[in-house]
């Protein structure tokens, strides 16, 4: 993987992490206010889920360069 | 009758709001892949200044925030060059230490002559 490609992947990872953290936080706040009497745990759960999804996406993205895809294997 | 319907309406409204929020999040690709997340962040960054302008006009605040001065400093480049300088200094350190030792010994010898 070239350095440029790696740099772009990291940029995408960080942007994605910011988006998913914000989304998880927002959804957690909505659920906390509507259903859980403004407790903090849905907000923490939402943020954690968002960060976890971002981590999984980033891991997949960084590993994808080294994965041999079935279509490439057949050709 | 109203006392029985009100909690149902309240619950339905809450479910509607929560469901709507989840649908908006799903539809805008915020929970998708890294590329979709990066695109969504770019769209949000592009949408913030016009939205701020709209709100400022709505509230009658015409003051303009001073623009941030453009810095020519690139943190990544500075970090990379710092790492390179450190490693090259560390690799040159033994040779330079020997040279400086010889020079200092020579200097002391010259002083004692």
N, CA and C atoms of all chains as a GROMACS GRO file, in nm:
protein
  564
    1UNK      N    1   0.085  -0.119   0.000
    1UNK     CA    2   0.000   0.000   0.000
    1UNK      C    3   0.089   0.124   0.000
    2UNK      N    4   0.064   0.215  -0.091
    2UNK     CA    5   0.147   0.336  -0.096
    2UNK      C    6   0.114   0.427   0.021
    3UNK      N    7   0.207   0.519   0.048
    3UNK     CA    8   0.188   0.608   0.162
    3UNK      C    9   0.067   0.699   0.142
    4UNK      N   10   0.048   0.741   0.016
    4UNK     CA   11  -0.067   0.828  -0.014
    4UNK      C   12  -0.197   0.757   0.015
    5UNK      N   13  -0.203   0.631  -0.032
    5UNK     CA   14  -0.325   0.552  -0.011
    5UNK      C   15  -0.350   0.532   0.137
    6UNK      N   16  -0.243   0.503   0.212
    6UNK     CA   17  -0.257   0.482   0.356
    6UNK      C   18  -0.304   0.609   0.424
    7UNK      N   19  -0.247   0.721   0.383
    7UNK     CA   20  -0.288   0.849   0.439
    7UNK      C   21  -0.435   0.878   0.414
    8UNK      N   22  -0.480   0.848   0.289
    8UNK     CA   23  -0.622   0.871   0.257
    8UNK      C   24  -0.710   0.781   0.341
    9UNK      N   25  -0.667   0.657   0.361
    9UNK     CA   26  -0.747   0.565   0.442
    9UNK      C   27  -0.758   0.616   0.585
   10UNK      N   28  -0.648   0.665   0.640
   10UNK     CA   29  -0.652   0.718   0.776
   10UNK      C   30  -0.742   0.840   0.785
   11UNK      N   31  -0.736   0.926   0.683
   11UNK     CA   32  -0.824   1.045   0.681
   11UNK      C   33  -0.970   1.002   0.683
   12UNK      N   34  -0.998   0.900   0.599
   12UNK     CA   35  -1.137   0.850   0.593
   12UNK      C   36  -1.178   0.791   0.727
   13UNK      N   37  -1.085   0.718   0.790
   13UNK     CA   38  -1.114   0.657   0.921
   13UNK      C   39  -1.150   0.763   1.024
   14UNK      N   40  -1.069   0.869   1.029
   14UNK     CA   41  -1.094   0.973   1.130
   14UNK      C   42  -1.225   1.045   1.103
   15UNK      N   43  -1.251   1.075   0.974
   15UNK     CA   44  -1.377   1.142   0.940
   15UNK      C   45  -1.495   1.054   0.977
   16UNK      N   46  -1.483   0.925   0.944
   16UNK     CA   47  -1.590   0.831   0.975
   16UNK      C   48  -1.612   0.819   1.126
   17UNK      N   49  -1.501   0.818   1.203
   17UNK     CA   50  -1.512   0.808   1.349
   17UNK      C   51  -1.585   0.930   1.405
   18UNK      N   52  -1.552   1.048   1.353
   18UNK     CA   53  -1.620   1.169   1.399
   18UNK      C   54  -1.769   1.162   1.368
   19UNK      N   55  -1.802   1.118   1.246
   19UNK     CA   56  -1.943   1.112   1.207
   19UNK      C   57  -2.019   1.011   1.293
   20UNK      N   58  -1.959   0.894   1.310
   20UNK     CA   59  -2.032   0.790   1.383
   20UNK      C   60  -2.042   0.822   1.532
   21UNK      N   61  -1.939   0.887   1.587
   21UNK     CA   62  -1.947   0.927   1.728
   21UNK      C   63  -2.059   1.028   1.746
   22UNK      N   64  -2.064   1.126   1.657
   22UNK     CA   65  -2.170   1.227   1.665
   22UNK      C   66  -2.308   1.167   1.646
   23UNK      N   67  -2.319   1.074   1.550
   23UNK     CA   68  -2.449   1.010   1.525
   23UNK      C   69  -2.492   0.929   1.647
   24UNK      N   70  -2.400   0.849   1.701
   24UNK     CA   71  -2.432   0.768   1.819
   24UNK      C   72  -2.471   0.855   1.937
   25UNK      N   73  -2.398   0.964   1.953
   25UNK     CA   74  -2.430   1.059   2.061
   25UNK      C   75  -2.569   1.116   2.043
   26UNK      N   76  -2.599   1.156   1.920
   26UNK     CA   77  -2.730   1.215   1.891
   26UNK      C   78  -2.844   1.117   1.914
   27UNK      N   79  -2.827   0.997   1.861
   27UNK     CA   80  -2.932   0.896   1.879
   27UNK      C   81  -2.946   0.860   2.027
   28UNK      N   82  -2.833   0.854   2.097
   28UNK     CA   83  -2.837   0.826   2.240
   28UNK      C   84  -2.911   0.934   2.318
   29UNK      N   85  -2.886   1.058   2.280
   29UNK     CA   86  -2.955   1.170   2.346
   29UNK      C   87  -3.105   1.162   2.321
   30UNK      N   88  -3.142   1.132   2.195
   30UNK     CA   89  -3.286   1.123   2.161
   30UNK      C   90  -3.352   1.014   2.246
   31UNK      N   91  -3.289   0.897   2.250
   31UNK     CA   92  -3.348   0.788   2.327
   31UNK      C   93  -3.348   0.816   2.476
   32UNK      N   94  -3.244   0.880   2.524
   32UNK     CA   95  -3.234   0.912   2.666
   32UNK      C   96  -3.347   1.008   2.706
   33UNK      N   97  -3.371   1.109   2.622
   33UNK     CA   98  -3.474   1.208   2.655
   33UNK      C   99  -3.614   1.148   2.642
   34UNK      N  100  -3.634   1.066   2.537
   34UNK     CA  101  -3.769   1.016   2.511
   34UNK      C  102  -3.811   0.899   2.600
   35UNK      N  103  -3.718   0.805   2.620
   35UNK     CA  104  -3.760   0.680   2.685
   35UNK      C  105  -3.698   0.654   2.821
   36UNK      N  106  -3.580   0.712   2.845
   36UNK     CA  107  -3.505   0.669   2.964
   36UNK      C  108  -3.485   0.780   3.067
   37UNK      N  109  -3.575   0.871   3.071
   37UNK     CA  110  -3.582   0.975   3.175
   37UNK      C  111  -3.449   1.049   3.193
   38UNK      N  112  -3.385   1.081   3.080
   38UNK     CA  113  -3.262   1.162   3.078
   38UNK      C  114  -3.148   1.100   3.158
   39UNK      N  115  -3.144   0.967   3.160
   39UNK     CA  116  -3.026   0.903   3.218
   39UNK      C  117  -2.910   0.912   3.120
   40UNK      N  118  -2.788   0.891   3.174
   40UNK     CA  119  -2.669   0.908   3.089
   40UNK      C  120  -2.636   0.783   3.010
   41UNK      N  121  -2.679   0.667   3.058
   41UNK     CA  122  -2.629   0.544   2.997
   41UNK      C  123  -2.667   0.526   2.850
   42UNK      N  124  -2.786   0.570   2.803
   42UNK     CA  125  -2.810   0.555   2.658
   42UNK      C  126  -2.716   0.639   2.574
   43UNK      N  127  -2.676   0.754   2.628
   43UNK     CA  128  -2.583   0.842   2.555
   43UNK      C  129  -2.447   0.773   2.546
   44UNK      N  130  -2.402   0.716   2.660
   44UNK     CA  131  -2.274   0.645   2.659
   44UNK      C  132  -2.281   0.525   2.566
   45UNK      N  133  -2.393   0.453   2.573
   45UNK     CA  134  -2.408   0.334   2.487
   45UNK      C  135  -2.405   0.374   2.339
   46UNK      N  136  -2.479   0.479   2.305
   46UNK     CA  137  -2.483   0.524   2.166
   46UNK      C  138  -2.345   0.566   2.116
   47UNK      N  139  -2.273   0.643   2.199
   47UNK     CA  140  -2.139   0.687   2.160
   47UNK      C  141  -2.047   0.567   2.142
   48UNK      N  142  -2.058   0.472   2.237
   48UNK     CA  143  -1.974   0.353   2.228
   48UNK      C  144  -2.002   0.271   2.104
   49UNK      N  145  -2.130   0.256   2.073
   49UNK     CA  146  -2.168   0.180   1.952
   49UNK      C  147  -2.114   0.252   1.828
   50UNK      N  148  -2.128   0.383   1.823
   50UNK     CA  149  -2.078   0.459   1.710
   50UNK      C  150  -1.927   0.443   1.693
   51UNK      N  151  -1.854   0.454   1.804
   51UNK     CA  152  -1.709   0.439   1.797
   51UNK      C  153  -1.670   0.298   1.755
   52UNK      N  154  -1.742   0.200   1.807
   52UNK     CA  155  -1.715   0.061   1.772
   52UNK      C  156  -1.736   0.035   1.623
   53UNK      N  157  -1.844   0.092   1.569
   53UNK     CA  158  -1.871   0.076   1.425
   53UNK      C  159  -1.761   0.142   1.342
   54UNK      N  160  -1.718   0.258   1.388
   54UNK     CA  161  -1.611   0.329   1.315
   54UNK      C  162  -1.482   0.246   1.320
   55UNK      N  163  -1.453   0.187   1.437
   55UNK     CA  164  -1.332   0.105   1.450
   55UNK      C  165  -1.338  -0.015   1.356
   56UNK      N  166  -1.456  -0.080   1.351
   56UNK     CA  167  -1.470  -0.197   1.264
   56UNK      C  168  -1.454  -0.157   1.116
   57UNK      N  169  -1.513  -0.045   1.078
   57UNK     CA  170  -1.501   0.003   0.940
   57UNK      C  171  -1.356   0.031   0.905
   58UNK      N  172  -1.287   0.097   1.000
   58UNK     CA  173  -1.147   0.135   0.978
   58UNK      C  174  -1.062   0.009   0.963
   59UNK      N  175  -1.086  -0.088   1.049
   59UNK     CA  176  -1.010  -0.213   1.045
   59UNK      C  177  -1.030  -0.282   0.910
   60UNK      N  178  -1.155  -0.287   0.865
   60UNK     CA  179  -1.188  -0.349   0.738
   60UNK      C  180  -1.121  -0.276   0.621
   61UNK      N  181  -1.126  -0.143   0.629
   61UNK     CA  182  -1.069  -0.060   0.523
   61UNK      C  183  -0.917  -0.079   0.514
   62UNK      N  184  -0.851  -0.084   0.629
   62UNK     CA  185  -0.705  -0.097   0.629
   62UNK      C  186  -0.662  -0.238   0.588
   63UNK      N  187  -0.745  -0.336   0.618
   63UNK     CA  188  -0.709  -0.474   0.583
   63UNK      C  189  -0.747  -0.507   0.438
   64UNK      N  190  -0.838  -0.429   0.380
   64UNK     CA  191  -0.894  -0.466   0.249
   64UNK      C  192  -0.786  -0.473   0.142
   65UNK      N  193  -0.678  -0.395   0.158
   65UNK     CA  194  -0.571  -0.395   0.057
   65UNK      C  195  -0.507  -0.533   0.045
   66UNK      N  196  -0.500  -0.604   0.158
   66UNK     CA  197  -0.428  -0.733   0.159
   66UNK      C  198  -0.520  -0.852   0.139
   67UNK      N  199  -0.651  -0.828   0.124
   67UNK     CA  200  -0.744  -0.939   0.106
   67UNK      C  201  -0.746  -0.979  -0.041
   68UNK      N  202  -0.741  -1.112  -0.061
   68UNK     CA  203  -0.752  -1.160  -0.199
   68UNK      C  204  -0.899  -1.186  -0.223
   69UNK      N  205  -0.952  -1.115  -0.322
   69UNK     CA  206  -1.095  -1.131  -0.346
   69UNK      C  207  -1.122  -1.250  -0.436
   70UNK      N  208  -1.240  -1.308  -0.424
   70UNK     CA  209  -1.274  -1.430  -0.499
   70UNK      C  210  -1.263  -1.406  -0.648
   71UNK      N  211  -1.310  -1.291  -0.697
   71UNK     CA  212  -1.307  -1.263  -0.841
   71UNK      C  213  -1.162  -1.259  -0.891
   72UNK      N  214  -1.070  -1.202  -0.809
   72UNK     CA  215  -0.929  -1.196  -0.850
   72UNK      C  216  -0.870  -1.335  -0.850
   73UNK      N  217  -0.910  -1.418  -0.752
   73UNK     CA  218  -0.857  -1.554  -0.742
   73UNK      C  219  -0.895  -1.634  -0.864
   74UNK      N  220  -1.021  -1.615  -0.910
   74UNK     CA  221  -1.067  -1.696  -1.024
   74UNK      C  222  -0.996  -1.657  -1.153
   75UNK      N  223  -0.962  -1.531  -1.168
   75UNK     CA  224  -0.891  -1.484  -1.291
   75UNK      C  225  -0.742  -1.508  -1.277
   76UNK      N  226  -6.200   0.850   2.919
   76UNK     CA  227  -6.165   0.814   2.780
   76UNK      C  228  -6.036   0.884   2.736
   77UNK      N  229  -6.032   1.014   2.762
   77UNK     CA  230  -5.914   1.092   2.724
   77UNK      C  231  -5.794   1.049   2.808
   78UNK      N  232  -5.820   1.015   2.933
   78UNK     CA  233  -5.712   0.974   3.023
   78UNK      C  234  -5.648   0.845   2.976
   79UNK      N  235  -5.728   0.760   2.906
   79UNK     CA  236  -5.670   0.633   2.857
   79UNK      C  237  -5.598   0.653   2.725
   80UNK      N  238  -5.647   0.746   2.644
   80UNK     CA  239  -5.588   0.765   2.510
   80UNK      C  240  -5.457   0.843   2.519
   81UNK      N  241  -5.449   0.936   2.616
   81UNK     CA  242  -5.332   1.025   2.622
   81UNK      C  243  -5.198   0.951   2.633
   82UNK      N  244  -5.185   0.853   2.724
   82UNK     CA  245  -5.056   0.781   2.728
   82UNK      C  246  -5.023   0.710   2.597
   83UNK      N  247  -5.128   0.659   2.531
   83UNK     CA  248  -5.106   0.591   2.402
   83UNK      C  249  -5.053   0.690   2.299
   84UNK      N  250  -5.115   0.807   2.297
   84UNK     CA  251  -5.071   0.911   2.201
   84UNK      C  252  -4.929   0.953   2.233
   85UNK      N  253  -4.901   0.968   2.364
   85UNK     CA  254  -4.766   1.007   2.406
   85UNK      C  255  -4.662   0.904   2.359
   86UNK      N  256  -4.695   0.776   2.382
   86UNK     CA  257  -4.602   0.669   2.344
   86UNK      C  258  -4.585   0.666   2.192
   87UNK      N  259  -4.696   0.681   2.121
   87UNK     CA  260  -4.690   0.679   1.974
   87UNK      C  261  -4.603   0.794   1.922
   88UNK      N  262  -4.620   0.911   1.983
   88UNK     CA  263  -4.541   1.028   1.941
   88UNK      C  264  -4.392   1.001   1.967
   89UNK      N  265  -4.362   0.949   2.084
   89UNK     CA  266  -4.222   0.920   2.117
   89UNK      C  267  -4.164   0.819   2.019
   90UNK      N  268  -4.240   0.712   1.992
   90UNK     CA  269  -4.193   0.610   1.898
   90UNK      C  270  -4.175   0.670   1.760
   91UNK      N  271  -4.264   0.758   1.722
   91UNK     CA  272  -4.252   0.823   1.592
   91UNK      C  273  -4.126   0.907   1.581
   92UNK      N  274  -4.099   0.985   1.686
   92UNK     CA  275  -3.979   1.070   1.685
   92UNK      C  276  -3.852   0.984   1.681
   93UNK      N  277  -3.849   0.881   1.768
   93UNK     CA  278  -3.731   0.794   1.772
   93UNK      C  279  -3.713   0.721   1.640
   94UNK      N  280  -3.823   0.668   1.587
   94UNK     CA  281  -3.816   0.599   1.458
   94UNK      C  282  -3.773   0.691   1.346
   95UNK      N  283  -3.823   0.815   1.347
   95UNK     CA  284  -3.784   0.913   1.247
   95UNK      C  285  -3.635   0.945   1.254
   96UNK      N  286  -3.585   0.960   1.377
   96UNK     CA  287  -3.442   0.989   1.394
   96UNK      C  288  -3.359   0.874   1.338
   97UNK      N  289  -3.399   0.751   1.371
   97UNK     CA  290  -3.324   0.635   1.321
   97UNK      C  291  -3.331   0.627   1.169
   98UNK      N  292  -3.448   0.657   1.112
   98UNK     CA  293  -3.462   0.652   0.967
   98UNK      C  294  -3.374   0.756   0.899
   99UNK      N  295  -3.372   0.878   0.956
   99UNK     CA  296  -3.289   0.985   0.897
   99UNK      C  297  -3.142   0.945   0.901
  100UNK      N  298  -3.102   0.887   1.014
  100UNK     CA  299  -2.962   0.846   1.028
  100UNK      C  300  -2.928   0.738   0.926
  101UNK      N  301  -3.017   0.642   0.909
  101UNK     CA  302  -2.993   0.532   0.814
  101UNK      C  303  -2.994   0.582   0.671
  102UNK      N  304  -3.090   0.669   0.640
  102UNK     CA  305  -3.108   0.714   0.503
  102UNK      C  306  -2.993   0.802   0.456
  103UNK      N  307  -2.936   0.881   0.549
  103UNK     CA  308  -2.828   0.971   0.508
  103UNK      C  309  -2.692   0.899   0.508
  104UNK      N  310  -2.690   0.768   0.532
  104UNK     CA  311  -2.567   0.691   0.520
  104UNK      C  312  -2.469   0.716   0.633
  105UNK      N  313  -2.518   0.764   0.746
  105UNK     CA  314  -2.428   0.792   0.858
  105UNK      C  315  -2.379   0.664   0.925
  106UNK      N  316  -2.453   0.555   0.906
  106UNK     CA  317  -2.412   0.430   0.969
  106UNK      C  318  -2.354   0.333   0.867
  107UNK      N  319  -2.311   0.385   0.753
  107UNK     CA  320  -2.262   0.298   0.647
  107UNK      C  321  -2.111   0.281   0.653
  108UNK      N  322  -2.051   0.271   0.536
  108UNK     CA  323  -1.907   0.245   0.526
  108UNK      C  324  -1.828   0.374   0.551
  109UNK      N  325  -1.693   0.360   0.551
  109UNK     CA  326  -1.606   0.476   0.576
  109UNK      C  327  -1.624   0.584   0.471
  110UNK      N  328  -1.641   0.540   0.345
  110UNK     CA  329  -1.655   0.639   0.237
  110UNK      C  330  -1.781   0.722   0.258
  111UNK      N  331  -1.891   0.653   0.294
  111UNK     CA  332  -2.017   0.725   0.315
  111UNK      C  333  -2.005   0.822   0.432
  112UNK      N  334  -1.934   0.778   0.537
  112UNK     CA  335  -1.915   0.866   0.654
  112UNK      C  336  -1.834   0.989   0.618
  113UNK      N  337  -1.727   0.968   0.539
  113UNK     CA  338  -1.644   1.082   0.498
  113UNK      C  339  -1.723   1.179   0.411
  114UNK      N  340  -1.807   1.123   0.321
  114UNK     CA  341  -1.890   1.208   0.234
  114UNK      C  342  -1.989   1.288   0.318
  115UNK      N  343  -2.050   1.220   0.418
  115UNK     CA  344  -2.147   1.288   0.505
  115UNK      C  345  -2.081   1.401   0.583
  116UNK      N  346  -1.956   1.378   0.629
  116UNK     CA  347  -1.885   1.484   0.702
  116UNK      C  348  -1.854   1.602   0.612
  117UNK      N  349  -1.817   1.571   0.487
  117UNK     CA  350  -1.791   1.679   0.391
  117UNK      C  351  -1.916   1.761   0.366
  118UNK      N  352  -2.031   1.693   0.352
  118UNK     CA  353  -2.158   1.764   0.328
  118UNK      C  354  -2.192   1.852   0.448
  119UNK      N  355  -2.169   1.799   0.570
  119UNK     CA  356  -2.200   1.876   0.691
  119UNK      C  357  -2.110   2.000   0.699
  120UNK      N  358  -1.982   1.983   0.666
  120UNK     CA  359  -1.887   2.097   0.669
  120UNK      C  360  -1.930   2.203   0.569
  121UNK      N  361  -1.977   2.159   0.452
  121UNK     CA  362  -2.019   2.255   0.349
  121UNK      C  363  -2.147   2.324   0.389
  122UNK      N  364  -2.232   2.255   0.466
  122UNK     CA  365  -2.363   2.311   0.500
  122UNK      C  366  -2.359   2.405   0.620
  123UNK      N  367  -2.254   2.397   0.702
  123UNK     CA  368  -2.251   2.478   0.826
  123UNK      C  369  -2.242   2.628   0.801
  124UNK      N  370  -2.150   2.679   0.717
  124UNK     CA  371  -2.144   2.826   0.702
  124UNK      C  372  -2.273   2.889   0.649
  125UNK      N  373  -2.338   2.832   0.543
  125UNK     CA  374  -2.464   2.895   0.500
  125UNK      C  375  -2.571   2.889   0.610
  126UNK      N  376  -2.573   2.779   0.686
  126UNK     CA  377  -2.673   2.767   0.794
  126UNK      C  378  -2.648   2.873   0.901
  127UNK      N  379  -2.520   2.894   0.935
  127UNK     CA  380  -2.485   2.995   1.036
  127UNK      C  381  -2.526   3.134   0.985
  128UNK      N  382  -2.498   3.159   0.854
  128UNK     CA  383  -2.537   3.288   0.796
  128UNK      C  384  -2.687   3.310   0.803
  129UNK      N  385  -2.762   3.203   0.770
  129UNK     CA  386  -2.909   3.212   0.773
  129UNK      C  387  -2.959   3.248   0.913
  130UNK      N  388  -2.906   3.177   1.012
  130UNK     CA  389  -2.949   3.202   1.150
  130UNK      C  390  -2.910   3.341   1.196
  131UNK      N  391  -2.792   3.387   1.153
  131UNK     CA  392  -2.750   3.521   1.193
  131UNK      C  393  -2.840   3.627   1.130
  132UNK      N  394  -2.879   3.602   1.004
  132UNK     CA  395  -2.970   3.698   0.938
  132UNK      C  396  -3.106   3.695   1.006
  133UNK      N  397  -3.150   3.575   1.044
  133UNK     CA  398  -3.282   3.560   1.107
  133UNK      C  399  -3.287   3.638   1.239
  134UNK      N  400  -3.179   3.630   1.315
  134UNK     CA  401  -3.176   3.700   1.443
  134UNK      C  402  -3.131   3.845   1.430
  135UNK      N  403  -3.102   3.888   1.309
  135UNK     CA  404  -3.065   4.028   1.287
  135UNK      C  405  -2.924   4.060   1.328
  136UNK      N  406  -2.843   3.957   1.342
  136UNK     CA  407  -2.703   3.983   1.380
  136UNK      C  408  -2.622   3.986   1.252
  137UNK      N  409  -2.573   4.103   1.215
  137UNK     CA  410  -2.502   4.116   1.089
  137UNK      C  411  -2.350   4.108   1.107
  138UNK      N  412  -2.306   4.089   1.232
  138UNK     CA  413  -2.161   4.087   1.255
  138UNK      C  414  -2.100   3.966   1.185
  139UNK      N  415  -1.986   3.989   1.129
  139UNK     CA  416  -1.917   3.878   1.062
  139UNK      C  417  -1.801   3.832   1.147
  140UNK      N  418  -1.793   3.703   1.163
  140UNK     CA  419  -1.680   3.652   1.239
  140UNK      C  420  -1.552   3.672   1.160
  141UNK      N  421  -1.444   3.713   1.229
  141UNK     CA  422  -1.318   3.728   1.154
  141UNK      C  423  -1.272   3.592   1.103
  142UNK      N  424  -1.222   3.589   0.981
  142UNK     CA  425  -1.178   3.461   0.926
  142UNK      C  426  -1.047   3.420   0.991
  143UNK      N  427  -1.033   3.292   1.009
  143UNK     CA  428  -0.910   3.242   1.071
  143UNK      C  429  -0.793   3.267   0.977
  144UNK      N  430  -0.682   3.315   1.030
  144UNK     CA  431  -0.567   3.337   0.940
  144UNK      C  432  -0.516   3.203   0.888
  145UNK      N  433  -0.479   3.203   0.762
  145UNK     CA  434  -0.431   3.077   0.704
  145UNK      C  435  -0.288   3.052   0.749
  146UNK      N  436  -0.268   2.940   0.812
  146UNK     CA  437  -0.133   2.911   0.860
  146UNK      C  438  -0.062   2.827   0.756
  147UNK      N  439   0.065   2.856   0.736
  147UNK     CA  440   0.141   2.779   0.640
  147UNK      C  441   0.200   2.655   0.704
  148UNK      N  442   0.172   2.635   0.831
  148UNK     CA  443   0.229   2.523   0.905
  148UNK      C  444   0.150   2.396   0.877
  149UNK      N  445   0.219   2.294   0.835
  149UNK     CA  446   0.153   2.164   0.811
  149UNK      C  447   0.201   2.068   0.918
  150UNK      N  448   0.117   2.030   1.012
  150UNK     CA  449   0.163   1.947   1.125
  150UNK      C  450   0.221   1.814   1.081
  151UNK      N  451   0.161   1.755   0.976
  151UNK     CA  452   0.208   1.624   0.932
  151UNK      C  453   0.349   1.633   0.877
  152UNK      N  454   0.373   1.736   0.794
  152UNK     CA  455   0.507   1.754   0.736
  152UNK      C  456   0.608   1.780   0.846
  153UNK      N  457   0.571   1.864   0.943
  153UNK     CA  458   0.662   1.897   1.053
  153UNK      C  459   0.693   1.772   1.134
  154UNK      N  460   0.592   1.691   1.160
  154UNK     CA  461   0.614   1.567   1.236
  154UNK      C  462   0.708   1.475   1.160
  155UNK      N  463   0.679   1.454   1.030
  155UNK     CA  464   0.760   1.364   0.949
  155UNK      C  465   0.904   1.409   0.943
  156UNK      N  466   0.925   1.540   0.922
  156UNK     CA  467   1.063   1.589   0.913
  156UNK      C  468   1.131   1.577   1.049
  157UNK      N  469   1.054   1.596   1.157
  157UNK     CA  470   1.109   1.580   1.292
  157UNK      C  471   1.155   1.438   1.318
  158UNK      N  472   1.072   1.342   1.273
  158UNK     CA  473   1.108   1.201   1.291
  158UNK      C  474   1.234   1.169   1.212
  159UNK      N  475   1.239   1.218   1.087
  159UNK     CA  476   1.358   1.192   1.003
  159UNK      C  477   1.482   1.251   1.066
  160UNK      N  478   1.472   1.374   1.117
  160UNK     CA  479   1.587   1.441   1.178
  160UNK      C  480   1.634   1.364   1.301
  161UNK      N  481   1.539   1.319   1.382
  161UNK     CA  482   1.574   1.245   1.505
  161UNK      C  483   1.647   1.117   1.471
  162UNK      N  484   1.592   1.040   1.375
  162UNK     CA  485   1.654   0.911   1.342
  162UNK      C  486   1.791   0.932   1.279
  163UNK      N  487   1.805   1.031   1.191
  163UNK     CA  488   1.936   1.052   1.129
  163UNK      C  489   2.037   1.100   1.233
  164UNK      N  490   1.991   1.183   1.329
  164UNK     CA  491   2.082   1.227   1.436
  164UNK      C  492   2.126   1.109   1.521
  165UNK      N  493   2.030   1.020   1.550
  165UNK     CA  494   2.064   0.902   1.631
  165UNK      C  495   2.162   0.812   1.558
  166UNK      N  496   2.147   0.800   1.425
  166UNK     CA  497   2.238   0.712   1.352
  166UNK      C  498   2.376   0.777   1.340
  167UNK      N  499   2.382   0.912   1.336
  167UNK     CA  500   2.512   0.980   1.326
  167UNK      C  501   2.578   0.998   1.462
  168UNK      N  502   2.502   0.980   1.570
  168UNK     CA  503   2.551   1.012   1.705
  168UNK      C  504   2.681   0.940   1.742
  169UNK      N  505   2.696   0.809   1.719
  169UNK     CA  506   2.822   0.744   1.759
  169UNK      C  507   2.944   0.804   1.686
  170UNK      N  508   2.931   0.823   1.554
  170UNK     CA  509   3.042   0.881   1.476
  170UNK      C  510   3.077   1.020   1.528
  171UNK      N  511   2.974   1.100   1.550
  171UNK     CA  512   2.997   1.238   1.596
  171UNK      C  513   3.057   1.237   1.736
  172UNK      N  514   3.014   1.145   1.820
  172UNK     CA  515   3.068   1.138   1.957
  172UNK      C  516   3.218   1.108   1.952
  173UNK      N  517   3.254   1.013   1.864
  173UNK     CA  518   3.398   0.979   1.850
  173UNK      C  519   3.476   1.100   1.800
  174UNK      N  520   3.420   1.168   1.700
  174UNK     CA  521   3.488   1.287   1.644
  174UNK      C  522   3.507   1.394   1.750
  175UNK      N  523   3.399   1.421   1.824
  175UNK     CA  524   3.409   1.526   1.927
  175UNK      C  525   3.507   1.486   2.036
  176UNK      N  526   3.511   1.357   2.068
  176UNK     CA  527   3.605   1.310   2.170
  176UNK      C  528   3.749   1.333   2.122
  177UNK      N  529   3.773   1.294   1.996
  177UNK     CA  530   3.909   1.316   1.941
  177UNK      C  531   3.946   1.464   1.941
  178UNK      N  532   3.848   1.547   1.901
  178UNK     CA  533   3.874   1.692   1.895
  178UNK      C  534   3.905   1.746   2.033
  179UNK      N  535   3.828   1.700   2.133
  179UNK     CA  536   3.849   1.753   2.268
  179UNK      C  537   3.983   1.705   2.324
  180UNK      N  538   4.020   1.580   2.294
  180UNK     CA  539   4.149   1.529   2.339
  180UNK      C  540   4.262   1.609   2.274
  181UNK      N  541   4.246   1.636   2.144
  181UNK     CA  542   4.346   1.714   2.072
  181UNK      C  543   4.358   1.855   2.130
  182UNK      N  544   4.241   1.913   2.163
  182UNK     CA  545   4.236   2.048   2.220
  182UNK      C  546   4.309   2.052   2.354
  183UNK      N  547   4.283   1.951   2.437
  183UNK     CA  548   4.347   1.946   2.570
  183UNK      C  549   4.497   1.926   2.552
  184UNK      N  550   4.535   1.841   2.455
  184UNK     CA  551   4.678   1.818   2.429
  184UNK      C  552   4.745   1.948   2.385
  185UNK      N  553   4.675   2.022   2.298
  185UNK     CA  554   4.731   2.149   2.250
  185UNK      C  555   4.747   2.249   2.366
  186UNK      N  556   4.652   2.245   2.458
  186UNK     CA  557   4.657   2.338   2.573
  186UNK      C  558   4.776   2.305   2.664
  187UNK      N  559   4.804   2.175   2.678
  187UNK     CA  560   4.910   2.134   2.770
  187UNK      C  561   5.049   2.145   2.708
  188UNK      N  562   5.055   2.169   2.574
  188UNK     CA  563   5.186   2.179   2.508
  188UNK      C  564   5.263   2.300   2.554
   0.00000   0.00000   0.00000
